[in-house]
Amino acid sequence: MTPEQVAMLPYRPCVGVMMINPEGLIFAAQRIDSPTPAWQMPQGGIDPGENPGLAALRELEEEISVPPTLVAPLAETADWLTYDLPPEMVPTIWGGRFRGQKQRWFLMRYLGGDDQINLATEHPEFSEWRWIGAAEMLDAIVPFKRQTYAEVIDQFRDWLA
């Protein structure tokens, strides 16, 4: 795809969840499909007609087996945040239909125990997980998502360790 073709593509509507524990540390998981370290927070697409807040709760359950009863919503980003995929990835991700994602992020406090988080879901996305601080989260995310993660951390800073 040419740069002009990529620039004309829309953003994929998506939600992200910053799930924190009582100490204010962030849930981060290693992507199962990445040969190099690629830690991220849970995120995923919004189904047609789906409310973003409900999509965030659905994604937590689908990706890490955390049901809505184990989280308390705290905040959401003031606006949609966007990121662009690296140009070479556009043709292979989401069938080349999107240039990147526009995301609404939700902050949720985790109310359960570590033993209630389960990555062995129907369609596993992660191989391992841990609780980390904001600076470590920024270091761990793939570079093309780093600015978005910095904005999310900035907006939710008051709740973080």
HELIX and SHEET records of a PDB file:
HELIX    1   1 PRO A    3  MET A    8  1                                   6    
HELIX    2   2 PRO A   52  ILE A   64  1                                  13    
HELIX    3   3 PRO A   68  LEU A   70  5                                   3    
HELIX    4   4 PRO A   87  MET A   89  5                                   3    
HELIX    5   5 TRP A   94  GLY A   96  5                                   3    
HELIX    6   6 ASP A  114  GLN A  116  5                                   3    
HELIX    7   7 ALA A  134  ALA A  140  1                                   7    
HELIX    8   8 PRO A  143  LYS A  145  5                                   3    
HELIX    9   9 ARG A  146  PHE A  156  1                                  11    
HELIX   10  10 ARG A  157  TRP A  159  5                                   3    
SHEET    1   A 4 GLN A  43  GLY A  45  0                                        
SHEET    2   A 4 TYR A  11  ILE A  20 -1                                        
SHEET    3   A 4 GLY A 100  TYR A 110  1                                        
SHEET    4   A 4 VAL A  71  GLU A  76 -1                                        
SHEET    1   B 4 GLN A  43  GLY A  45  0                                        
SHEET    2   B 4 TYR A  11  ILE A  20 -1                                        
SHEET    3   B 4 GLY A 100  TYR A 110  1                                        
SHEET    4   B 4 LEU A  81  ASP A  84 -1                                        
SHEET    1   C 3 TRP A  39  GLN A  40  0                                        
SHEET    2   C 3 ILE A  26  ARG A  31 -1                                        
SHEET    3   C 3 PHE A 126  ILE A 132 -1                                        
END                                                                             
